Amino acid sequence: ALEKHNLPIEESLVCKKTDTVETILDTVFNMVSSGKDSPTGFVVCNDYLAARIVQFISKLGLNIPEDIAIIGSDNTNIATITSPTLTSVDFSKDELAEKVTKKLIALINGEKPEDEYLDVRLVLRDSA
């Protein structure tokens, strides 16, 4: 989306070490303690990890969403039991699984699958 709108990608604000939750939290710590260019929000790949980041950010003494906004993805029940409750991107897991399966089959058959998009909706709660 950034490239599409000719906006620069700030690589220091992208978490690339994602092998464990601990390495992700280390990256989050480094980002929020970096000073003037620290992020004002995180968009996270799923609600479980977003909830862990909410806990971590709170332990650092920062306020959500005043200091840092957090948005999860998949809108699971975890989003409703965090404090603050978690804003999340909701989408059909069945539709995602179906599209991914079709793409994998196309790749296996040596075809180049077309780009497709999922219908999503933003469920606003207290974290953003």
N, C-alpha and C positions, 0 to 999 in steps of 0.2 A: 504494500500500500504506500509506503514511503517513496519507493522508487517511482511508482505510478504518478505520484504528485510532485516529483522532482524535489523531494526533501532529503536531506542527508541522513545517512544511517550512522548513529554514534555507537561504534562497536563496543565502547567501554560500558554501555548500558544494555548489552545483550549477554545473558548468561549462557556460556557455552560448555561449561563443565557441569554435566548433569548426571554423572554416574551414580551419585548417592544424594540423599536429602542433605547430609552434612556438607558436601561440597557446594551444593546450591546455597545453603544458608551461609557458608563462608563467603560466597560471591555476593550475596545480599548484604552481608555485613560490610564488605569492602565498598560496595556501591553507596550505602547510606552514610558511611563514615568518611567519604572522599572529600567532603567540603562543599564548596559552592556549586559544583555541577552534579550533586547527588540527585537521584531520581525523585520525582513527585508521585510516582505510582508504578505499580507492577501489574502486568497482564500475565497470568500464570496458566500453565497447560491443563491443570485440573483443579477441582475444588479441594481435594485432600492436600495437595502441596500448597495451595493458596492458604488453607487453614493453618498449616505449619508455619508459613511465613507471617501470618497474622500474629500467632503466638510469639514468634521470634522478635518481630518488630515491637510488639508491646513490651517484651522483656528488656528491650534496649531503651525503653522510656519514651518511645515515640508514640504519637497518637494517630489512630486511623479513623477517619480519612483526613484529618486536619493536616498532618505532616506528610503522610504517604497513603495514597489510595491503593486498594488491592482489588483486582477482578479475577475471579476464577473462571474455569470453563468446565462445563458438563452439568451444572445445576443439580448436583446430588443433594441428599438430605443434610450433608455436612454443612452446606451453605446456610442452613437455617439454624444451626446450633452453635456456630461460632459467635464470639463476641468481639467486635460487632458482627452482625449478620453479614454474609458475604454476597456482594454483587457478583453475578455469574452469567456467562454466556450459555444459553440453553440450546440444545440441538437434539435431533433424534439419533440415538445410538444405533437403532436398527437401520436407518437410512445411511449412516456413516459406514456401518459394517457391509451393507450391500454394495455401496460404491467402491469401497476399498477392495472387496472381493472381485468385483468386475475388473478393476484396474489390474489386480494381480494376475488374473486369468489372461487379460490382454497382453501383459508383459511376458508371461510364460509362453504365449503363442507368438511372440516376436512382434507384436503390434505396439504402436505408440498410442496410449490412451489419451483421450481428450481431457482438457481441464473441465472440472465440474465444481460446483459450489453447493454447500449445504445451506438450507434455510436455517437461520439462527435468530434468536431474539435475546436482547439484554434484559436480565431480570435485576432490576435495581433494588438494592438493599442498603445497609448502612455503611459498607466499607468503601464506597466510592460515591 
